[in-house]
């Protein structure tokens, strides 16, 4: 048996759900579980997005969906249909154009701050494009009636953003993502203790990008009326849990939030986190 804090890995003998590939807006969109829908479920289907992490590909989401969909069927299924949806993030996987631009400062990308936030905005736009056009592409297969957002690391940051920006997303699962990217990135620079310590003329954190991060974080603070599962690692060095604490203190009471900072867990989706996801999610699917 794997230990709770070990990184989740889909076992070789785990059942796989069907995979359907379509093209929306010039990029591949991968759908999981379409063939398994009953006629009744196909008329009322919840679409679950999963947005993968920086430097990763849609394959990470594929493993999560295979596990999640099998577990839902093992528990007796759900009244509503469930289809997993993912795609390669911009400049990742099949859409990669620049290897350096997906790295952080330590990886040699001097424009890490600009590249990450602009990529996040692009991914949100991609999600909104899929939501707008999906029904027209899958006519006869299923009818998407609700959307849930999930994401890991970079995908977790994006999930905070789509929660703040799109009323169609009322339910979300955020895995090692941050509602406070401004302070997190300044902390990642390591030589500065706070935003006010960063010199105005630095190329790594220009005031023009700081302004955009501050605006993003302010929108996230105003999230209200949403159902959110937040899964952090208590010893995550890349996206430290401490940057979620202020949001919990200021905004959690405006939402239905389940928050877990897993002990001994770093920057990864653990088996314990995966179990919490499959335990928490079914309440919104029946």
N, C-alpha and C positions, 0 to 999 in steps of 0.2 A: 504494500500500500504506500502511495506517495505521501510525504509529510505535508501538512497544511500550507506551509510557507514555500514549498517548492513551486517553481514555475509550471503553470499548466501546460501540458503537452497532450494532444489527442493520441490515444493509444492506437496501435496498428489494427486492432480487431474491433474498434468502435464502429458501429453502423454509420454509413454515410447517407446523407439526404441527397435528393436529386439536385442538379445544378443546371441552371438555364442562363445563357449569356445573351444579352441584347445590347444594342448600341443606342444610347440617348445623347444627343448633343455632341457627338463626336468622340465619346469615350465608352469603353465597355462597362456595363453594369451587370453584376453577377447576382443571380437570384437563387436562393436555396429553399427547398421544401415545396416547390410548386406542384410537383407530381403527386405529392402525398396528401394534398388537400381533398377533403370530401366535398361533394357538390354543395352542401350547406355552408361549409367553411369558405368555399370559394366566393360566395356571395357577400361575405363580410370578413375581410382579411386585414389583420394588423401587420404592417410592414415594419420590421425592426432593422434600422441602419446600424452597421458597425463601422467606425472610422479607425483605421489602423494608425500605428505610431510612426514617428519620423524615422526614416531609413528603412522602413519595413514595406510590406506589400499587402494586397488584399488576402493573401494566403492565411494571414493571421486570423482574419475574420472568418474564413472558411472553416478552420478548425473549431472556432467557438460556436459557429452555427451548427455544425455536425453534432457537437456535444449537446447543445441546448435543445435542438429540435428532437433529438432522440430521447432526451430526458423528459420533455413534455409529452411525447407519445407514450413513454414508459409509465408515466403517472396517470394515463387514461385519456390523454388528449385535452384539448380546449374547445370551448364552444365556438370561439372565433378562430378563423384560420390564421396561421402565422407563417410569414415568409421572411427570410433573412435577405437583406440587400447590402451589398458593398461594392466598392470600386477601388482602383488604385488612386491614391491621392495624387494631386498635381506634382509633377516632377518625381514620381515614384513608379516602380514597376514598369508596366508597359508604357507609361507616360513620362518616363525619365528623359531629361534633356541636359541636366547639369549636375554632376555628382557632388561638387563642392557645395552647391546651394542648399543641400539638405543636411549639411553638417552644422555643428555648433562652433563656437569660437575656438574651443580646444581642438576641433577637427580641421581648423584652418580656414573657416568661413568668416571673413571680417564683417560680412553683412548678415550675420545670423539673425539679428533682431528684425531687420527688414524682411528677410526671406521667410522667416517663420510666420510673422503676422500676415503678410500678403498672401502666403500659401493658405493660411487658415481662412481668410476671407474668401479665397477662391473655392475652398472645399465647401464652405457654407453655401456659396452660390451653386455649386454642383449638386448638393443635397436638395436645394430648392428647385433646381431644374428637374431632377428625378421625380420629386413629389408632384410637380406640375404636369409632367408628361407621362408618368408611369402608366396610368390607367389606359391611355390611348395606345400604348405599346403592348399591353398584356390583355387586351380585350378578348373575352372567350376563355381565358385561363383563370383569372380571379379579379375581384373588385377590391382595390385598396380603400379602406374606410377609415383607417387611423394609422398614425406613425409614431414610432418610438425611436429615440436616438441613443446610441451607445458609442463609446469610444475609449481608446487607451492611449495614454501619454499625449502626444500631439492630438490624437483623436479625442482624448478627454478634454483638452482645451477647446477644441472645436465644438464638442457637445455643450459646454458652457455657453458658447457663442450662439448656437442654434436655439438653445433654450431661451436666451435673452431676446432673440430677434424674430422668431417665427412662432405665431400662435398655434400652428398645427402640431408643434411638439409640446405635448403636455406631460410626457413621461420620459425620463432619461436615466441612464446608468453611466456614471462617470468613473473611470478607472485611472488612477494616478494622473489626473488632470488638475489644472489649477485655475481658480477664479481670480487670482491676483498675479498676473504675469509681469506687471511692472516691477514689483519688489522682487519677484523670483528671478527675473533676468539680471537685475542689478546685483543680486546676491550671487548669481552665476558668474558675473564678472570678477567677483572675489576681492578685488582691490578696493571696492567701495562699500561703505556700511549702509548707505541709504541713497535715494535718488538725488537728494540735495548735495551729495558729495561728488557727483559726476561732473567733470568740467564741461563747459558748454561746447567746446570745440573738439570733443572726442569723436573719432570716426566710428567707434564701436557702439556708441549710444547717443546719437545726435538728438537734439531737442525736437526735431521734426518727427522722429519715430517715437520718442517718449510721449509726445502729445497724443499719438494714435493709440498707444498702449493704455494710457490713462483713461481715454474715452472708452476703450473696450472694457476695462475693468469696472468703470462706473456703470455701464449698461448691465453687466453681470450682477452688480450689487442690487439692481432693481428687479431682478427676477422674482415673480410672485405667482402663487396659485398653481405651482407645478409639483409633480410627484417625482422625487429624485432619490436614487440610491448612489451614495458617494463611497467609493472604495479606495482608500489610500494605504500606502505602506508606511508604518511608523518610523522606519529607518531608511526611507527613500532619500538618497542624496541628490538625485537629479531633479525631482519635483517634490521638494520637501513638504511634509504634511503641515508644517507651521504656516504655510501660506493659504491654507483652507480655513484655519481657525478664525480669522477675522470675519470671513463671510458667514460662517456658522453663527457667530455672535451677533451679526447685524441683520442677516437676511433669512436664516433658516426658519424662523418663526412665521415667515410669510409664505412658507411652502410646507409640503408634506415630505419631510426629509428623513431618510435612514442613513446615518453616517458611521462608517467603520474605519478606524485606522488600525490595521492588522499588525500586531506585535511581531517583531523579528522579520518583517517583510520589507523588501526594498522596492525597486522600480520594476515591477512585473505583475502580470496577472497570475495569482497563485491558485492552487487547487481550492483553498478555502474561499477565495473571492468567487471562483466559478460556482461553488456550491451556494454561496449567498445569492448569486444572480438567479440560479434556477429555482431557489426557494422564494425569492421576492417577486419575480416577474409574473407568475401565473395569476395572481390576484387581479391583474389588469387585463387578462385575456379571456375571462369567462363572463 
